[in-house]
Amino acid sequence: MNKSWILDFLDEKKYRIFHGLRLSNRKQFFHMDTLLLTKRFAMILEVKNWNGTFILEPNFHQHIRIHNEKEEAFHDPISQAEH
């Protein structure tokens, strides 16, 4: 099954969907998981495939995952997408 199967329901005449974009701002490269374009808006979709229990730490811009009795810290995907 396609990882973005839900997007398959969108009308191809109204929506343009780009996966795995690697773009440049002339200084550096950056990555977008999925870019959804319409005539009225552009939406960046940041996709995570995580499991376990997650704790959002907005003051530190990170998420903490607890899985198999182990804690791991991840960068906040909201900050990542805003950047």
C-alpha positions as CSV (number, residue, x, y, z in Angstrom):
1,M,0.0,0.0,0.0
2,N,1.2,3.5,-0.9
3,K,2.4,5.4,2.2
4,S,0.1,8.3,1.2
5,W,-2.9,6.3,0.1
6,I,-5.3,8.8,1.6
7,L,-4.0,11.4,-0.9
8,D,-5.0,9.1,-3.7
9,F,-8.7,10.1,-3.1
10,L,-7.9,13.7,-4.2
11,D,-9.0,14.8,-7.7
12,E,-5.8,14.9,-9.9
13,K,-7.3,17.8,-11.8
14,K,-7.5,20.0,-8.7
15,Y,-4.5,18.9,-6.7
16,R,-0.8,18.4,-7.5
17,I,1.1,16.2,-5.1
18,F,4.9,16.0,-4.9
19,H,6.7,13.5,-2.7
20,G,10.3,13.5,-1.5
21,L,11.3,17.0,-2.7
22,R,14.9,18.2,-2.4
23,L,15.0,21.9,-3.1
24,S,17.6,24.7,-2.8
25,N,17.3,28.3,-1.7
26,R,20.7,28.9,-3.5
27,K,22.5,28.7,-0.1
28,Q,21.6,25.2,1.0
29,F,19.3,22.2,0.2
30,F,16.2,21.3,2.2
31,H,13.8,18.4,2.1
32,M,10.0,18.2,2.0
33,D,8.3,14.9,2.6
34,T,5.2,15.9,0.6
35,L,4.0,19.2,-1.0
36,L,0.3,19.5,-1.8
37,L,-0.6,22.3,-4.3
38,T,-3.9,23.7,-5.3
39,K,-4.9,27.0,-7.1
40,R,-5.6,28.5,-3.6
41,F,-2.9,27.1,-1.3
42,A,0.3,25.1,-0.8
43,M,0.5,22.6,2.1
44,I,3.7,21.0,3.3
45,L,3.2,17.6,4.9
46,E,5.9,16.4,7.3
47,V,5.4,12.6,7.7
48,K,6.6,10.6,10.7
49,N,6.4,6.9,11.2
50,W,6.9,6.6,15.0
51,N,5.6,4.2,17.6
52,G,5.5,4.3,21.4
53,T,4.3,7.0,23.8
54,F,5.2,10.6,22.9
55,I,5.5,13.6,25.1
56,L,5.5,17.1,23.5
57,E,8.1,19.5,25.1
58,P,7.2,22.8,23.4
59,N,9.6,24.8,25.6
60,F,12.5,22.7,24.4
61,H,11.2,22.2,20.8
62,Q,11.4,18.5,21.1
63,H,9.4,15.3,21.4
64,I,10.3,12.5,23.8
65,R,9.4,9.0,22.7
66,I,9.1,6.2,25.3
67,H,9.3,2.8,23.6
68,N,10.4,-0.6,25.1
69,E,11.2,1.2,28.3
70,K,13.7,3.5,26.5
71,E,13.5,7.3,26.1
72,E,14.7,9.1,23.0
73,A,14.5,12.8,22.2
74,F,13.6,14.1,18.7
75,H,13.5,17.5,17.2
76,D,10.1,19.0,17.1
77,P,8.6,18.4,13.7
78,I,6.6,21.6,13.9
79,S,9.8,23.6,14.2
80,Q,11.3,21.5,11.5
81,A,8.5,22.3,9.1
82,E,8.5,26.0,10.0
83,H,12.2,26.2,9.4
